[in-house]
Amino acid sequence: MGLTCNSTGFAAVDGGLEIKRRIPSDRVVAIAGNPNVGKSTIFNALTGMRQHTGNWPGKTVATAQGYCRTDKSGYVLVDIPGTYSLLAHSAEEEAARGFLCFGGIDAAVVVCDATCLQRSLNLALQVMELCPRTLVCVNLCDEAKRRGITFDLEQLEKNLGVPVVGTSAHNKRTLKALTEALDRLCDGETEVDPRRLRYIRPVEEAIGEAEPLLRERFGDRINPRWLALRLIEGDRSLAADAGEYLGTDLAADEEVAAAVERGRQRLAASDITLDILRDRIVSCITLNSEEAADGTVDECSSCRLADRRADKLLTGKALGFPMMILLLLVIFWLTISGANYPSQLLSAGLTWVGDRLSELMSGAPDWLRGILVDGAYRTLSWVVAVMLPPMAIFFPLFTLLEDSGYLPRIAYNLDKPFQKCHACGKQALTMAMGFGCNAAGIVGCRIIDSRRERLIAMLTNAFVPCNGKFPFMLTLVSIFFVGAVGGFAGSALSAVIVTSLIVLGVLMTFAASRFLSATILRGEPSSFTLELPPYRKPQFGRVIVRSMLDRTLFVLGRAAAVAAPAGALIWILANVTIDGTSLLSICTGFLDPFARLLGMDGVILMAFVLGLPANEIVIPIIIMTYMAQGSLVELDLPELAQLLADNGWTWRTAICTILFSLMHWPCSTSLLTVKKESGGWKWAAAAFLIPTCAGMLICFAVAQVSALFW
């Protein structure tokens, strides 16, 4: 069977989705599923897209559509946000429910996790209510087999009344079976008789009061039984969306309102309030999924026991936090020790290219060669040489943690501290994403349901050092606190110090979150459900490719896009003079008195200001200014140490500079991302001021207190 695929684009979950058929006969198929079941992986394999996937919940926070064509038909596949239920506790769940209800789909594919099938069937049964043409895809069958779990898919198909296929997302043969089953389903070759959700008697009687009227009014445009229950439980968001879809105002319809009220009276007669009703609905759905899974799964208990033992170690009170810190320490040691030599080679190669470019432009005006080569190119080459090697090590290691299932354990461990700060435990996930890029962490805040808590996470993400800050911090740590210690001991000591700084950044995140929740963003923390996925063996080849393409090159490209023009501007400031003094020197002189109060000098503070486009260019600006040269100069570590010492640097200067690097304004890309995600410049201004004020206060305290005693 032939299969062609092509991507057609993304759409935000809150902005609606425009379906892009290639020909009128193309069918629209929703790909639904719980978070972390391989839904996006299947979507990627069928459409050829590269949505980022990972072994932790909340990855798909936007809706994507792609195109897939079999020998029989063309399909527009829509990857809706991962959700556990259609009862809509969050923005993602509302988006998923809205598309399934009102998106005009021809069929739905519900991806289930073979390692915990019963839980996945909760969603499958709800989708079957809305879309009888549902195909249940039991994914991760290879992993289930390794864990000693066996299935009777034929029995499951009989229990559900809809077609069921087993897949392993990375096995193309199983995906072929999926598309063949989808063809048969959409062509009507497969008869379906979806299992109906059954509720306790009072709930069924309540539904019976409103269902006949809704069926008479709207027919099969929307499942009347499902709509009746949603209206009875008081889902206003759904009522508004359904009314718009049906072309009527359900809230103002007296007959519908009377039927809904009679249903609620039926519930009240059995002492079931609206608050209790939702619990009863959830309990009934769970019971229905247990019945549907009965006789279909044979599970090995020893595998579950192994996961519990690992969780006891990694999430326990005694070892949970020490294990987190130890793992972080190992990652940074590997990054530090592994990046030095490649950085030197890359720097030498880019310097050679720069020399050749300078020779090629020997006939051009000096100012033009200066701006393009000495300014833009040398700044760009510095950023690439400094950033690429550590990112190429750090991101794959981080992705391995993600694929193994450990990141949700980190969120679980940090949930209580964030709850005490009146923030959301999911902020632990967005904070972890900030290690690679603060802008990525800010975008990731979409997984937080509450707008108040989402703003807290965005405004405090800069306290986590991004990849652009690490090289600067590592350089100063190596010069002033590791010194002559080399080899394993030196890299280990550097890793310990940098890890301590990161722990400080996390503590500052807690403090800032608590401050915001007590002042401009008051409120109580909301509850959230976080699935702890099973531990999985990462696929190393895919991890390396994905981390390089989706993360390393993305972040590097973002930095390079701002580094080149910033380098040109810096060259102009360094070479345009007034009365023999460069503009750069005038600016540093103006900032110097204030910078001294913070334990730094004007050159350092000016470097941070000019580093707003990219933190990676702070070091080259400091070197260029101290050497009073009009272009960037690369120095090895001993030469840089001597240059800093000659310009009055002490251990106090280094500490204050490192602390300010840890806590100061986010880069311009992050600020623009905050503005876009929050919908206003005032929150971008807050994201600028909060870490900056904290950094200045701490640097001032360290500088003044240390001056009293040393």
Secondary structure, 3 states (H helix, E strand, C coil): CCEEEEEEEEECCCCCCCCCCCCCCCEEEEEEECCCCCHHHHHHHHHCCCCCCCCCCCCCCCEEEEEEEECCCEEEEEECCCCCCCCCCCHHHHHHHHHHHHCCCCEEEEEEEHHHHHHHHHHHHHHHHHCCCEEEEEECHHHHHHCCCEECHHHHHHHHCCCEEECCCCCHHHHHHHHHHHHHHHCCCCCCCCCCCCCCHHHHHHHHHHHHHHHHHHCCCCCHHHHHHHHHCCCHHHHHHHHHHHCCCHHHCHHHHHHHHHHHHHHHHCCCCHHHHHHHHHHHHHHHHHHHHCCCEECCHHHHHHHHHHHHHHCCCCCHHHHHHHHHHHHHHHHHHHHHHHHHHHHHHHHHHHHHHHHHCCCCCHHHHHHHHHHHHHHHHHHHHHHHHHHHHHHHHHHHHHHHCCHHHHHHHHHHHHHHCCCCCCHHHHHHHCCCCHHHHHHHHHHCCCHHHHHHHHHHHHHCCCCCCHHHHHHHHHHHHHCCCCHHHHHHHHHHHHHHHHHHHHHHHHHHHHHHHHCCCCCCCCCCCCCCCCCCCCCHHHHHHHHHHHHHHHHHHHHHHHHHHHHHHHHHHHHCEECCEEHHHHHHHHHHHHHHHCCCCHHHHHHHHHCCCCHHHHHHHHHHHHCCCCCCCCCCHHHHHHHHHHCCCCHHHHHHHHHHHHCCCCCHHHHHHHHHHHCCHHHHHHHHHHHHHHHHHHHHHHHHHHHHHC
